[in-house]
Every structure is written in C-alpha cells, then in structure tokens.
C-alpha cells in the first residue's frame, strides 16, 4: 500500500491536519487534534444508501432512548426491530446505530478505509504498519440531540463528521484522575468502559464537528458526544494497537487486585509485564496462588 503524506490535498478525499504535520505526529496517540476531509456529501454515506446496505452489515449495534453521561451500554433499551427500520425512524426515536466493518461490505467502502489508512501511516511515519493494525470503518447514525455516554476505547479512533453536527469532549489519556489504572485493567477483563466522575468536564477539551471535520481520539482517552439538532452520520475509523505483554499485564493486574495486591501499573516495567504475561498464560485458575508466591517479584 502506498503511504500518503499527511499534507493538505494529499488524498482524493481531502484528508489533512489543521496543525502542522510535525505537531500532529507528536500528538498522535497522546492528545486529540482536528483534521478535515471532503467526504461530506459523498453518496456512500447518505441515509438512503446506508439504509440499502445496512442489511449486509454483519456486525451491527443499536439502541434507543434517553441517555445520560453516566449511563452504561447495557442499560440502554434495544428496540426489537430490524436495523433498517431503526434507521428509517432515526429522526424521532432517540437512536444510536453502529454499522461495523463497513470496509467489508463493498470495494467502494474498502477504498475509503484504505486511503485513510495510508494517510495515517504517512502521518506517523516509519513503522506505522506495526503500530496501526486491523483498520476498521464504523458508520454511526444517530438521532438529534442523542448523547453518547462517557467511555474510552482500546482502539485509536478518528471520528469524522459527514452529516449534522456533533459536540465532542475528549480527555487526556494520561490523566489518571479521569481514567484510573484500575479502570483500564477492568476494561481488559471485559468489566468496564470507564467510570464517570463528577467534574470530569473540567479535564476535557471540547470540539464541535461540522460536516467535513474530524478529530483524533487516542487509545484510553475518555470521551463523550452529543449530537446537534439534526440527524448525524459520522465515521469512526479505528486501528488496534499491538499491546502484547502489556495487554496481558493489564489483565493480570486486575486479578492481582482481587488477591489484595497493589501491582505496578502496566507499561512501567517491561520485565514485570512479561512475567505477568507468562503467569496469565498459565491459566487464570492457577494465577492467583502463583501471583501470591511471586508477590515480591511482580507487585
């Protein structure tokens, strides 16, 4: 795949950073920054077209209802309707619809994802193919005024606005008063997507996205989103990260806490992370006793 430099008008769909490339390269995976594109008005992402292709999406999520910033995904009602019907009623039903893996539906969607992947690789530079893995395009269709609750993700995310307006709040992923080490450990044990704490708004940077604008959301950066007064269509362009032993260490730390231990946060000591990974792979049933015996080495 040809790497596309991250400069203005470098891609057919106009991807470029608002700040100089060197600044955005330094912010990548650390802090949010804005981009622009020319996908607004593209027929692939209009409601009629999305209605037509929704039935081909193999991975779909949707819910509908009044949502607050501290709601959990499992607490939001899921309509007992086909996704096409939920989309057709999106102006009035308080819905949030995600069509996942759109790049697998047709070559046209795949081409958009491939182009953006090349753009991100150009922005990062050498070694990007080892850092930005498994590109995925999600189309998000949501009702006027709909709120996406406080949460964080494992993936690197670029949120691109196509139709309507979104107000996005993003926190620094390194701010442990917003997302704690325990929050992250819970996430990798499939127990949590972050806990909203009163006053977190003062820690966030606020963005208003219009059609043709996008924002970078780093891994583990807590964020929440509120739609404007119209129906919104946006793209979430995601990449997985190569966690390796670091990922296993996050899972092991959570188990260690259950045994009353206070482990060093993952990512601080590669040797300890590797040892935790080895113990985790030995099996979670025996991990607790093994961790207790190795307490002085790995805590």
C-alpha positions as a Python dict, from the first residue, in 0.01 Angstrom:
ca = {
    (1, 'X'): (0, 0, 0),
    (2, 'X'): (133, 341, -94),
    (3, 'X'): (185, 572, 203),
    (4, 'X'): (19, 911, 153),
    (5, 'X'): (189, 1209, 317),
    (6, 'X'): (-31, 1393, 568),
    (7, 'X'): (-49, 1725, 392),
    (8, 'X'): (-331, 1935, 251),
    (9, 'X'): (-499, 1788, -59),
    (10, 'X'): (-277, 1479, -35),
    (11, 'X'): (-567, 1236, -74),
    (12, 'X'): (-866, 1212, -308),
    (13, 'X'): (-1097, 1271, -12),
    (14, 'X'): (-901, 1569, 113),
    (15, 'X'): (-764, 1434, 441),
    (16, 'X'): (-534, 1683, 606),
    (17, 'X'): (-443, 1807, 954),
    (18, 'X'): (-523, 2160, 1066),
    (19, 'X'): (-199, 2194, 1259),
    (20, 'X'): (143, 2128, 1103),
    (21, 'X'): (217, 1762, 1041),
    (22, 'X'): (507, 1757, 1289),
    (23, 'X'): (281, 1876, 1572),
    (24, 'X'): (9, 1621, 1492),
    (25, 'X'): (266, 1343, 1460),
    (26, 'X'): (380, 1424, 1813),
    (27, 'X'): (17, 1430, 1938),
    (28, 'X'): (-76, 1101, 1771),
    (29, 'X'): (-190, 854, 2039),
    (30, 'X'): (-125, 1119, 2306),
    (31, 'X'): (-364, 1411, 2256),
    (32, 'X'): (-663, 1494, 2034),
    (33, 'X'): (-627, 1707, 1721),
    (34, 'X'): (-856, 1808, 1436),
    (35, 'X'): (-848, 1710, 1071),
    (36, 'X'): (-1054, 1792, 764),
    (37, 'X'): (-1186, 1581, 477),
    (38, 'X'): (-1419, 1601, 176),
    (39, 'X'): (-1648, 1302, 248),
    (40, 'X'): (-1945, 1523, 338),
    (41, 'X'): (-2195, 1477, 57),
    (42, 'X'): (-2038, 1151, -59),
    (43, 'X'): (-2323, 922, -182),
    (44, 'X'): (-2176, 625, 10),
    (45, 'X'): (-2267, 785, 342),
    (46, 'X'): (-2611, 929, 275),
    (47, 'X'): (-2908, 790, 470),
    (48, 'X'): (-3076, 631, 164),
    (49, 'X'): (-2757, 445, 72),
    (50, 'X'): (-2694, 336, 432),
    (51, 'X'): (-3049, 202, 450),
    (52, 'X'): (-2981, -2, 139),
    (53, 'X'): (-2656, -155, 268),
    (54, 'X'): (-2745, -195, 638),
    (55, 'X'): (-2884, -544, 582),
    (56, 'X'): (-2542, -653, 453),
    (57, 'X'): (-2356, -534, 762),
    (58, 'X'): (-2252, -845, 957),
    (59, 'X'): (-2182, -660, 1281),
    (60, 'X'): (-2449, -412, 1392),
    (61, 'X'): (-2536, -247, 1724),
    (62, 'X'): (-2821, -11, 1800),
    (63, 'X'): (-3020, 119, 2095),
    (64, 'X'): (-3274, 395, 2154),
    (65, 'X'): (-3388, 607, 2446),
    (66, 'X'): (-3298, 892, 2676),
    (67, 'X'): (-2932, 867, 2775),
    (68, 'X'): (-2725, 1046, 3041),
    (69, 'X'): (-2348, 1092, 3051),
    (70, 'X'): (-2302, 821, 3316),
    (71, 'X'): (-2523, 554, 3156),
    (72, 'X'): (-2387, 207, 3080),
    (73, 'X'): (-2435, 48, 2740),
    (74, 'X'): (-2627, -249, 2880),
    (75, 'X'): (-2881, -21, 3049),
    (76, 'X'): (-3000, 150, 2728),
    (77, 'X'): (-3309, -13, 2569),
    (78, 'X'): (-3258, -206, 2244),
    (79, 'X'): (-3556, -188, 2005),
    (80, 'X'): (-3695, -521, 1886),
    (81, 'X'): (-3687, -406, 1524),
    (82, 'X'): (-3473, -465, 1214),
    (83, 'X'): (-3187, -220, 1187),
    (84, 'X'): (-3331, -79, 863),
    (85, 'X'): (-3647, 23, 1047),
    (86, 'X'): (-3450, 184, 1329),
    (87, 'X'): (-3256, 386, 1071),
    (88, 'X'): (-3574, 491, 889),
    (89, 'X'): (-3712, 632, 1217),
    (90, 'X'): (-3387, 793, 1333),
    (91, 'X'): (-3523, 1148, 1322),
    (92, 'X'): (-3758, 1077, 1613),
    (93, 'X'): (-3658, 762, 1803),
    (94, 'X'): (-3353, 872, 2006),
    (95, 'X'): (-3144, 603, 1837),
    (96, 'X'): (-2773, 533, 1813),
    (97, 'X'): (-2683, 290, 1535),
    (98, 'X'): (-2341, 147, 1452),
    (99, 'X'): (-2276, -39, 1126),
    (100, 'X'): (-1939, -206, 1185),
    (101, 'X'): (-1676, -337, 942),
    (102, 'X'): (-1818, -133, 655),
    (103, 'X'): (-1495, -187, 462),
    (104, 'X'): (-1606, -549, 415),
    (105, 'X'): (-1938, -462, 250),
    (106, 'X'): (-1810, -334, -83),
    (107, 'X'): (-1490, -226, -263),
    (108, 'X'): (-1610, 135, -250),
    (109, 'X'): (-1613, 143, 131),
    (110, 'X'): (-1286, -52, 142),
    (111, 'X'): (-1124, 209, -84),
    (112, 'X'): (-1217, 489, 160),
    (113, 'X'): (-1067, 292, 450),
    (114, 'X'): (-752, 206, 254),
    (115, 'X'): (-698, 569, 162),
    (116, 'X'): (-735, 683, 522),
    (117, 'X'): (-504, 407, 644),
    (118, 'X'): (-238, 529, 402),
    (119, 'X'): (-292, 883, 528),
    (120, 'X'): (-242, 779, 893),
    (121, 'X'): (66, 579, 801),
    (122, 'X'): (206, 887, 632),
    (123, 'X'): (128, 1095, 938),
    (124, 'X'): (301, 851, 1175),
    (125, 'X'): (599, 770, 953),
    (126, 'X'): (827, 466, 957),
    (127, 'X'): (691, 162, 1140),
    (128, 'X'): (324, 265, 1110),
    (129, 'X'): (222, -74, 971),
    (130, 'X'): (334, -230, 1302),
    (131, 'X'): (156, 29, 1517),
    (132, 'X'): (-182, 75, 1345),
    (133, 'X'): (-335, -268, 1298),
    (134, 'X'): (-664, -406, 1164),
    (135, 'X'): (-819, -90, 1015),
    (136, 'X'): (-1195, -79, 1061),
    (137, 'X'): (-1466, 161, 943),
    (138, 'X'): (-1778, 211, 1156),
    (139, 'X'): (-2068, 422, 1034),
    (140, 'X'): (-2256, 584, 1322),
    (141, 'X'): (-2610, 710, 1260),
    (142, 'X'): (-2776, 889, 1549),
    (143, 'X'): (-3083, 1092, 1634),
    (144, 'X'): (-3100, 1466, 1702),
    (145, 'X'): (-2971, 1551, 2050),
    (146, 'X'): (-2860, 1194, 2121),
    (147, 'X'): (-2583, 1161, 2380),
    (148, 'X'): (-2306, 900, 2367),
    (149, 'X'): (-2213, 833, 2734),
    (150, 'X'): (-1871, 873, 2894),
    (151, 'X'): (-1637, 590, 2791),
    (152, 'X'): (-1297, 505, 2648),
    (153, 'X'): (-1180, 256, 2384),
    (154, 'X'): (-883, 29, 2324),
    (155, 'X'): (-856, 137, 1961),
    (156, 'X'): (-706, 451, 1811),
    (157, 'X'): (-1009, 639, 1680),
    (158, 'X'): (-1061, 911, 1422),
    (159, 'X'): (-1418, 1046, 1433),
    (160, 'X'): (-1520, 1208, 1104),
    (161, 'X'): (-1843, 1404, 1067),
    (162, 'X'): (-2044, 1352, 744),
    (163, 'X'): (-2397, 1482, 814),
    (164, 'X'): (-2513, 1703, 1100),
    (165, 'X'): (-2318, 1838, 1395),
    (166, 'X'): (-2152, 1675, 1695),
    (167, 'X'): (-2016, 1823, 2016),
    (168, 'X'): (-1726, 1607, 2138),
    (169, 'X'): (-1545, 1619, 2472),
    (170, 'X'): (-1208, 1439, 2492),
    (171, 'X'): (-978, 1394, 2792),
    (172, 'X'): (-604, 1341, 2805),
    (173, 'X'): (-549, 960, 2809),
    (174, 'X'): (-264, 1002, 3058),
    (175, 'X'): (-484, 1182, 3315),
    (176, 'X'): (-537, 918, 3586),
    (177, 'X'): (-792, 1134, 3767),
    (178, 'X'): (-1024, 1072, 3469),
    (179, 'X'): (-939, 713, 3375),
    (180, 'X'): (-760, 527, 3653),
    (181, 'X'): (-523, 232, 3616),
    (182, 'X'): (-796, 15, 3767),
    (183, 'X'): (-1047, 141, 3507),
    (184, 'X'): (-814, 29, 3229),
    (185, 'X'): (-748, -306, 3394),
    (186, 'X'): (-1123, -365, 3429),
    (187, 'X'): (-1169, -282, 3063),
    (188, 'X'): (-936, -559, 2952),
    (189, 'X'): (-1120, -803, 3173),
    (190, 'X'): (-1443, -704, 2994),
    (191, 'X'): (-1594, -544, 3301),
    (192, 'X'): (-1591, -171, 3237),
    (193, 'X'): (-1562, 108, 2979),
    (194, 'X'): (-1472, 375, 3233),
    (195, 'X'): (-1649, 538, 3526),
    (196, 'X'): (-1786, 890, 3501),
    (197, 'X'): (-1675, 1106, 3792),
    (198, 'X'): (-1839, 1437, 3871),
    (199, 'X'): (-1637, 1735, 3748),
    (200, 'X'): (-1461, 1545, 3469),
    (201, 'X'): (-1585, 1811, 3226),
    (202, 'X'): (-1315, 2046, 3354),
    (203, 'X'): (-1050, 1798, 3232),
    (204, 'X'): (-1183, 1772, 2876),
    (205, 'X'): (-1106, 1955, 2554),
    (206, 'X'): (-1423, 2042, 2365),
    (207, 'X'): (-1471, 2021, 1987),
    (208, 'X'): (-1769, 2098, 1765),
    (209, 'X'): (-1755, 1887, 1449),
    (210, 'X'): (-1926, 2008, 1135),
    (211, 'X'): (-1952, 1806, 812),
    (212, 'X'): (-1602, 1784, 665),
    (213, 'X'): (-1427, 1788, 1004),
    (214, 'X'): (-1276, 1508, 1212),
    (215, 'X'): (-1095, 1462, 1542),
    (216, 'X'): (-834, 1215, 1665),
    (217, 'X'): (-924, 1030, 1987),
    (218, 'X'): (-626, 842, 2138),
    (219, 'X'): (-647, 497, 2295),
    (220, 'X'): (-783, 514, 2655),
    (221, 'X'): (-886, 880, 2610),
    (222, 'X'): (-1219, 920, 2789),
    (223, 'X'): (-1478, 1099, 2577),
    (224, 'X'): (-1849, 1162, 2537),
    (225, 'X'): (-2051, 1307, 2250),
    (226, 'X'): (-2374, 1497, 2199),
    (227, 'X'): (-2547, 1541, 1865),
    (228, 'X'): (-2678, 1871, 1740),
    (229, 'X'): (-3038, 1939, 1637),
    (230, 'X'): (-3036, 1716, 1329),
    (231, 'X'): (-2969, 1355, 1233),
    (232, 'X'): (-2598, 1277, 1244),
    (233, 'X'): (-2390, 1047, 1026),
    (234, 'X'): (-2026, 1006, 1118),
    (235, 'X'): (-1742, 763, 1059),
    (236, 'X'): (-1533, 605, 1330),
    (237, 'X'): (-1208, 499, 1165),
    (238, 'X'): (-1027, 270, 1406),
    (239, 'X'): (-696, 91, 1443),
    (240, 'X'): (-596, -169, 1700),
    (241, 'X'): (-270, -137, 1891),
    (242, 'X'): (0, -406, 1941),
    (243, 'X'): (-34, -449, 2317),
    (244, 'X'): (143, -784, 2356),
    (245, 'X'): (267, -847, 2709),
    (246, 'X'): (144, -501, 2810),
    (247, 'X'): (-212, -611, 2734),
    (248, 'X'): (-170, -933, 2934),
    (249, 'X'): (-23, -734, 3223),
    (250, 'X'): (-338, -522, 3240),
    (251, 'X'): (-548, -834, 3273),
    (252, 'X'): (-311, -987, 3528),
    (253, 'X'): (-311, -669, 3739),
    (254, 'X'): (-688, -686, 3778),
    (255, 'X'): (-666, -1046, 3900),
    (256, 'X'): (-385, -949, 4138),
    (257, 'X'): (-604, -677, 4291),
    (258, 'X'): (-863, -944, 4371),
    (259, 'X'): (-598, -1108, 4589),
    (260, 'X'): (-533, -787, 4780),
    (261, 'X'): (-218, -692, 4591),
    (262, 'X'): (-129, -345, 4462),
    (263, 'X'): (52, -410, 4133),
    (264, 'X'): (271, -167, 3946),
    (265, 'X'): (65, -21, 3658),
    (266, 'X'): (125, -194, 3327),
    (267, 'X'): (370, -30, 3092),
    (268, 'X'): (605, 90, 3367),
    (269, 'X'): (842, -209, 3378),
    (270, 'X'): (877, -439, 3076),
    (271, 'X'): (1031, -721, 3282),
    (272, 'X'): (744, -732, 3527),
    (273, 'X'): (490, -702, 3246),
    (274, 'X'): (647, -1002, 3073),
    (275, 'X'): (640, -1208, 3392),
    (276, 'X'): (274, -1121, 3449),
    (277, 'X'): (200, -1223, 3090),
    (278, 'X'): (373, -1558, 3142),
    (279, 'X'): (174, -1626, 3459),
    (280, 'X'): (-151, -1523, 3292),
    (281, 'X'): (-94, -1769, 3009),
    (282, 'X'): (-51, -2043, 3269),
    (283, 'X'): (-424, -2012, 3331),
    (284, 'X'): (-644, -1785, 3540),
    (285, 'X'): (-741, -2070, 3779),
    (286, 'X'): (-385, -2106, 3900),
    (287, 'X'): (-284, -1744, 3854),
    (288, 'X'): (-392, -1628, 4198),
    (289, 'X'): (-180, -1873, 4401),
    (290, 'X'): (112, -1827, 4163),
    (291, 'X'): (90, -1450, 4194),
    (292, 'X'): (80, -1474, 4571),
    (293, 'X'): (401, -1678, 4571),
    (294, 'X'): (567, -1435, 4329),
    (295, 'X'): (444, -1127, 4514),
    (296, 'X'): (787, -977, 4575),
    (297, 'X'): (885, -1011, 4209),
    (298, 'X'): (586, -869, 4030),
    (299, 'X'): (390, -633, 4251),
}
